[in-house]
Amino acid sequence: MIRARVVVASNRASAGVYEDTSGPLLVAGLRELGCQVDEPVVVPDGEPVGAALRAALADGVDVVLTSGGTGINPTDRTPEVTRALLDHEVPGIAEAIRAHSRERVPTSALSRGLAGVVGRMLVVNLPGSRGGARDGLAVLGPILAHAVDQLRGGDHQPSPPPTTEAGPVTAEAGAEATEADPATGGDQ
């Protein structure tokens, strides 16, 4: 089972000014994906996020989703604090999350969230909105189990072969189709 944690970075929510709503949405989404996850950890922006990430690593957590602190407000420091801890970044995840949001939410281009690996733990920064949380879950859902398997040292499993109504597509069948298809430049 994947062990996950949600860390909400918000000065106002951590001070009790308002109740965070993105963290519970992320917890519910991770549980739907089969993860074991407790209630969100709510901390102020900045270094408290780093402390929460270090605690998650010490606790053997596989995945941490942060929510908030990824914008361009002067207090938004989640990417900087996260980057300081990373062994390496996984830029494709953050790029995919922004791309998933771009048409519906043009301001998603302002998100500086990143993703990367600390030890054997995947960390993904998400915007602090419910929409940003949903977009993050939509992108992570299909890849999370594979990512955790890889971090645990798993072997790459081959993808199943593509199929058509006539059955599996083989390399030979694919080559024959290309040769006979004028649209791909093959012989007629």
C-alpha positions as a LaTeX table, in Angstrom:
\begin{tabular}{lrrr}
\hline
Residue & $x$ (\AA) & $y$ (\AA) & $z$ (\AA) \\
\hline
Met1 & 0.00 & 0.00 & 0.00 \\
Ile2 & 1.19 & 3.50 & $-0.80$ \\
Arg3 & 1.78 & 5.65 & 2.28 \\
Ala4 & 0.91 & 9.26 & 1.51 \\
Arg5 & 0.80 & 12.56 & 3.34 \\
Val6 & $-0.79$ & 15.91 & 2.53 \\
Val7 & 0.96 & 19.08 & 3.70 \\
Val8 & $-1.01$ & 22.32 & 3.39 \\
Ala9 & 1.12 & 25.47 & 3.29 \\
Ser10 & $-1.01$ & 28.42 & 4.40 \\
Asn11 & $-0.27$ & 31.19 & 6.86 \\
Arg12 & $-3.98$ & 31.96 & 7.28 \\
Ala13 & $-5.23$ & 28.37 & 7.59 \\
Ser14 & $-2.47$ & 27.49 & 10.05 \\
Ala15 & $-3.44$ & 30.56 & 12.14 \\
Gly16 & $-7.12$ & 29.54 & 12.14 \\
Val17 & $-8.27$ & 32.51 & 10.01 \\
Tyr18 & $-10.10$ & 30.10 & 7.71 \\
Glu19 & $-10.48$ & 26.38 & 7.25 \\
Asp20 & $-8.47$ & 24.82 & 4.45 \\
Thr21 & $-10.53$ & 22.88 & 1.89 \\
Ser22 & $-7.87$ & 21.64 & $-0.54$ \\
Gly23 & $-6.17$ & 19.34 & 1.97 \\
Pro24 & $-9.27$ & 17.24 & 2.74 \\
Leu25 & $-9.98$ & 16.96 & $-0.99$ \\
Leu26 & $-6.46$ & 15.64 & $-1.57$ \\
Val27 & $-6.78$ & 13.17 & 1.31 \\
Ala28 & $-10.07$ & 11.85 & $-0.12$ \\
Gly29 & $-8.57$ & 11.58 & $-3.60$ \\
Leu30 & $-5.50$ & 9.72 & $-2.37$ \\
Arg31 & $-7.70$ & 7.31 & $-0.44$ \\
Glu32 & $-9.71$ & 6.67 & $-3.62$ \\
Leu33 & $-6.42$ & 5.79 & $-5.28$ \\
Gly34 & $-5.83$ & 3.20 & $-2.55$ \\
Cys35 & $-3.33$ & 5.18 & $-0.49$ \\
Gln36 & $-3.04$ & 5.09 & 3.27 \\
Val37 & $-3.19$ & 8.74 & 4.34 \\
Asp38 & $-3.99$ & 10.63 & 7.54 \\
Glu39 & $-5.64$ & 14.02 & 7.80 \\
Pro40 & $-3.70$ & 16.95 & 6.28 \\
Val41 & $-0.83$ & 18.58 & 8.13 \\
Val42 & $-1.42$ & 22.37 & 8.01 \\
Val43 & 1.66 & 24.57 & 8.42 \\
Pro44 & 2.61 & 28.19 & 7.70 \\
Asp45 & 4.36 & 29.00 & 4.42 \\
Gly46 & 8.12 & 28.69 & 4.25 \\
Glu47 & 10.44 & 26.57 & 6.39 \\
Pro48 & 7.62 & 24.77 & 8.25 \\
Val49 & 6.91 & 23.05 & 4.91 \\
Gly50 & 10.51 & 21.78 & 4.92 \\
Ala51 & 10.11 & 20.49 & 8.47 \\
Ala52 & 6.92 & 18.66 & 7.45 \\
Leu53 & 8.68 & 17.11 & 4.45 \\
Arg54 & 11.60 & 15.95 & 6.61 \\
Ala55 & 9.13 & 14.44 & 9.11 \\
Ala56 & 7.37 & 12.58 & 6.29 \\
Leu57 & 10.68 & 11.20 & 5.06 \\
Ala58 & 11.60 & 10.06 & 8.58 \\
Asp59 & 8.18 & 8.38 & 8.86 \\
Gly60 & 8.75 & 6.34 & 5.69 \\
Val61 & 6.07 & 8.07 & 3.62 \\
Asp62 & 6.10 & 7.24 & $-0.11$ \\
Val63 & 4.35 & 10.34 & $-1.49$ \\
Val64 & 3.80 & 13.86 & $-0.16$ \\
Leu65 & 1.43 & 16.24 & $-1.89$ \\
Thr66 & 1.85 & 19.83 & $-0.80$ \\
Ser67 & $-0.98$ & 22.28 & $-1.32$ \\
Gly68 & $-0.34$ & 26.01 & $-1.44$ \\
Gly69 & 2.60 & 28.35 & $-1.49$ \\
Thr70 & 3.33 & 27.81 & $-5.20$ \\
Gly71 & 2.25 & 31.17 & $-6.61$ \\
Ile72 & 4.10 & 34.45 & $-7.03$ \\
Asn73 & 3.04 & 36.09 & $-3.76$ \\
Pro74 & 6.11 & 37.12 & $-1.73$ \\
Thr75 & 5.16 & 34.62 & 1.01 \\
Asp76 & 4.83 & 31.68 & $-1.44$ \\
Arg77 & 7.99 & 29.66 & $-0.71$ \\
Thr78 & 6.96 & 26.00 & $-1.12$ \\
Pro79 & 8.98 & 25.34 & $-4.31$ \\
Glu80 & 12.15 & 26.85 & $-2.83$ \\
Val81 & 11.85 & 24.90 & 0.41 \\
Thr82 & 11.07 & 21.71 & $-1.52$ \\
Arg83 & 13.91 & 22.16 & $-4.02$ \\
Ala84 & 16.45 & 22.48 & $-1.19$ \\
Leu85 & 15.56 & 18.94 & $-0.04$ \\
Leu86 & 15.31 & 17.18 & $-3.41$ \\
Asp87 & 17.82 & 14.64 & $-4.66$ \\
His88 & 16.45 & 15.24 & $-8.15$ \\
Glu89 & 13.47 & 16.87 & $-9.83$ \\
Val90 & 10.83 & 15.14 & $-11.94$ \\
Pro91 & 9.79 & 18.12 & $-14.10$ \\
Gly92 & 7.34 & 16.21 & $-16.27$ \\
Ile93 & 4.87 & 15.87 & $-13.39$ \\
Ala94 & 4.65 & 19.60 & $-12.67$ \\
Glu95 & 4.52 & 20.35 & $-16.40$ \\
Ala96 & 1.67 & 17.86 & $-16.86$ \\
Ile97 & $-0.31$ & 19.38 & $-13.99$ \\
Arg98 & 0.03 & 22.91 & $-15.41$ \\
Ala99 & $-0.84$ & 21.68 & $-18.91$ \\
His100 & $-3.92$ & 19.88 & $-17.57$ \\
Ser101 & $-5.18$ & 23.16 & $-16.07$ \\
Arg102 & $-4.09$ & 25.65 & $-18.70$ \\
Glu103 & $-7.19$ & 25.91 & $-20.92$ \\
Arg104 & $-9.68$ & 26.17 & $-18.07$ \\
Val105 & $-7.56$ & 28.24 & $-15.70$ \\
Pro106 & $-5.14$ & 30.56 & $-17.53$ \\
Thr107 & $-3.61$ & 31.69 & $-14.22$ \\
Ser108 & $-2.28$ & 28.15 & $-13.70$ \\
Ala109 & 0.73 & 29.40 & $-15.68$ \\
Leu110 & 1.65 & 31.37 & $-12.53$ \\
Ser111 & 2.13 & 28.19 & $-10.50$ \\
Arg112 & 5.76 & 27.50 & $-9.68$ \\
Gly113 & 5.04 & 24.07 & $-8.23$ \\
Leu114 & 7.58 & 21.35 & $-8.82$ \\
Ala115 & 7.93 & 17.64 & $-8.28$ \\
Gly116 & 10.89 & 15.56 & $-7.28$ \\
Val117 & 12.39 & 12.82 & $-5.18$ \\
Val118 & 13.87 & 12.96 & $-1.68$ \\
Gly119 & 15.40 & 9.60 & $-0.80$ \\
Arg120 & 12.64 & 7.19 & $-1.88$ \\
Met121 & 9.82 & 9.71 & $-1.42$ \\
Leu122 & 8.02 & 11.55 & $-4.22$ \\
Val123 & 7.08 & 15.16 & $-3.43$ \\
Val124 & 4.61 & 17.07 & $-5.62$ \\
Asn125 & 3.77 & 20.75 & $-5.08$ \\
Leu126 & 0.18 & 21.66 & $-5.96$ \\
Pro127 & $-1.65$ & 24.99 & $-5.93$ \\
Gly128 & $-3.69$ & 25.70 & $-2.81$ \\
Ser129 & $-7.05$ & 25.77 & $-4.57$ \\
Arg130 & $-9.57$ & 22.93 & $-4.79$ \\
Gly131 & $-9.28$ & 23.10 & $-8.58$ \\
Gly132 & $-5.51$ & 22.78 & $-8.35$ \\
Ala133 & $-5.92$ & 19.79 & $-6.04$ \\
Arg134 & $-8.34$ & 18.12 & $-8.48$ \\
Asp135 & $-6.00$ & 18.76 & $-11.41$ \\
Gly136 & $-3.08$ & 17.31 & $-9.48$ \\
Leu137 & $-5.03$ & 14.16 & $-8.64$ \\
Ala138 & $-6.17$ & 13.79 & $-12.26$ \\
Val139 & $-2.56$ & 13.79 & $-13.45$ \\
Leu140 & $-1.16$ & 11.70 & $-10.59$ \\
Gly141 & $-3.86$ & 9.02 & $-10.59$ \\
Pro142 & $-2.56$ & 7.07 & $-13.60$ \\
Ile143 & 1.14 & 7.34 & $-12.66$ \\
Leu144 & 1.32 & 7.24 & $-8.87$ \\
Ala145 & 1.54 & 3.47 & $-8.35$ \\
His146 & 4.20 & 3.12 & $-11.04$ \\
Ala147 & 6.23 & 6.00 & $-9.60$ \\
Val148 & 6.15 & 4.51 & $-6.10$ \\
Asp149 & 7.04 & 1.07 & $-7.47$ \\
Gln150 & 10.08 & 2.59 & $-9.18$ \\
Leu151 & 11.12 & 4.42 & $-6.00$ \\
Arg152 & 10.89 & 1.13 & $-4.13$ \\
Gly153 & 13.28 & $-0.42$ & $-6.67$ \\
Gly154 & 10.68 & $-2.20$ & $-8.79$ \\
Asp155 & 11.43 & $-3.41$ & $-12.28$ \\
His156 & 9.87 & $-1.72$ & $-15.29$ \\
Gln157 & 6.87 & $-3.75$ & $-16.34$ \\
Pro158 & 6.26 & $-3.80$ & $-20.09$ \\
Ser159 & 3.12 & $-2.08$ & $-21.26$ \\
Pro160 & 0.50 & $-4.37$ & $-22.77$ \\
Pro161 & 0.59 & $-4.36$ & $-26.57$ \\
Pro162 & $-1.85$ & $-2.03$ & $-28.32$ \\
Thr163 & $-4.95$ & $-3.73$ & $-29.64$ \\
Thr164 & $-7.45$ & $-3.12$ & $-32.39$ \\
Glu165 & $-10.79$ & $-4.74$ & $-33.10$ \\
Ala166 & $-8.84$ & $-7.44$ & $-34.95$ \\
Gly167 & $-6.71$ & $-8.19$ & $-31.89$ \\
Pro168 & $-3.21$ & $-7.31$ & $-30.67$ \\
Val169 & $-1.03$ & $-5.19$ & $-32.93$ \\
Thr170 & 2.30 & $-6.89$ & $-33.57$ \\
Ala171 & 5.48 & $-5.29$ & $-34.89$ \\
Glu172 & 4.98 & $-7.08$ & $-38.21$ \\
Ala173 & 1.36 & $-5.94$ & $-38.51$ \\
Gly174 & 2.38 & $-2.39$ & $-37.66$ \\
Ala175 & 5.10 & $-2.44$ & $-40.34$ \\
Glu176 & 2.68 & $-3.84$ & $-42.95$ \\
Ala177 & 0.15 & $-1.14$ & $-42.13$ \\
Thr178 & 2.80 & 1.58 & $-42.50$ \\
Glu179 & 4.00 & 0.24 & $-45.86$ \\
Ala180 & 0.46 & 0.17 & $-47.25$ \\
Asp181 & $-0.64$ & 3.53 & $-45.84$ \\
Pro182 & $-0.08$ & 6.46 & $-48.21$ \\
Ala183 & $-0.68$ & 8.88 & $-45.34$ \\
Thr184 & 2.53 & 7.68 & $-43.69$ \\
Gly185 & 4.57 & 7.70 & $-46.89$ \\
Gly186 & 4.45 & 3.93 & $-47.43$ \\
Asp187 & 4.08 & 2.15 & $-50.76$ \\
Gln188 & 0.63 & 1.82 & $-52.23$ \\
\hline
\end{tabular}
